[in-house]
Amino acid sequence: KKHYQDALELQLKLLGGEHPEVAATHNSLGTLYQDLHMVPEAVDHFTKCLEIQRKTVSESSPDVANTYNNLATVLFQQGRAPDARELLKKAVAILDALGVAASSPERALYEENLQEVEEKLRSHSQSKSDMGFEGSVIM
């Protein structure tokens, strides 16, 4: 963790805050924090990465799609499934626009993540529906 933070500080001094390499380091820190189960910190770094990427690379970049997927993963861990779904849809749409094959491992991962989020949302919706029905008093 310390090495990535040191690298980020050095990059900020040398490259400034809006550089693709700075975004990549934020992405690496986000992944590290996610692995350490420090989800709020991971969200912060993935969000910063995305902000920089939006200013420095094309919105249709595979790097942006990757960041959408990474951010969606940690948002899902926070219980923010609707937000995760929207980001994953954007990630898949970027791959569609780039013509990435259905057999691509990256595409398969994003689609699998999207499917998991949608299943969770359907399950949650069904649970709420069931609770509403069972909780009703029929007169």
N, C-alpha and C positions, 0 to 999 in steps of 0.2 A: 504494500500500500504506500509506504513511504517513498519508494522509487518512482511510482507513478505521480505522486504529488510533487516530488522534486522536479520531475520531467515537465509537469504542467507549469510550475512556477517559472522554469527556465524558458519554456516555449512562449509563455505570456510575455516575458521580457524581450525575447528575440523576435517573435513573430507577431505579437499583438494578440488581442482577444478574438479576432475573427479570421482564423486561418484553418484550413482543413486538417492540418496536423494537430491543432489544439482540439478540434472536434473529435478526432480519433482518440486522443488521450482521455477526453471526457468519456467517450464510449468505453474505453478500457477500464477506467475507474468505475463506471456504472456496472460493468460486468463483475468486477472485483467485489464491489459492495453487495451486489446481488448474491454472489457466491457466499459471502459472509453473512447473509440474511439481514443485511442492513438496508432494507427496502427504501426508506425515505431518502437516504443518501444516494442510492442507485437511481431513483426517480430524478433527483436533482441533476445528476451528471448526464443521464440520458436526455433530459429536457434541454440542458445547456448544449449538448452535442447537436441536437436537432435545431436549436436556434441558430447555431453557427452554420450548420449545413445549409439551412434555408437561405443564408446570406452568401455562401461561398460556392455551393455546387447546385446543380440543377435539381429541382423538386422531383424530377423523374430519375434521379440517380439511384443505383442499387444500394449505395451507402445510406441514403435516406430511408429506403425500404427496410434495410437492416435495423436502423435506429427506431423506426416505427415498431418493428417486431420486438426489439429489446424493451422499449418503453411499455409496450402493450403487456409484455410478460410481467413486469413488476407492478403495473397498475392492476392487473388481474390478481396478483398476490395480495394487493391491498383491498381486494373486494370491489374494484371499480371495473366490473365486467363490461358495462356499456361503453366506457371510454376505450377499453382494450379492443373491443370489437371494431370500433371506428378506425383505430390505428391499424389494425390487422387488415381491414378492408383496403385501406390506402396502400399498405405494403403489397398486397396481392395485385392491386390495380397497377402499381408501378411495374411489377413483373409482367403483367399482361401487356402493358404499353411497350415494354422492351422486347416482347416476344420470347420470354424465358419459357423453355419447354416444361411441359407438365412433369417430366421425369427428373427435373432439377431437384437436388436435395434441399436447396434453399427454399424453393417454391413449396415442396412437400412439407417442410417445417412450418412455414407461414400458414399454409392451409390447414395443417393439423392443429396448430394453435388456435386458428379461427374457429375450427369445428369444436374444439374443447370449450371455448368461450361461449359459443352459441348454444351448446348443450347445457352449459351451466345456466345461461339465461332462460332457456326453455324450462329447465327443471325448476328454477326459482319462480318463474311465471306460473307453472303448473302447481307448485306448492301454495302460492298465494291464492290461486283460483280454488284449489281444494279447501284451503282454510276458510275462504270466504263462504263457500257452499256449506261446509260442515258447521260453521259458526252461525249460520242463519237460523232464525227461528221461523218455522212455517206455521202460519195461523190459519 
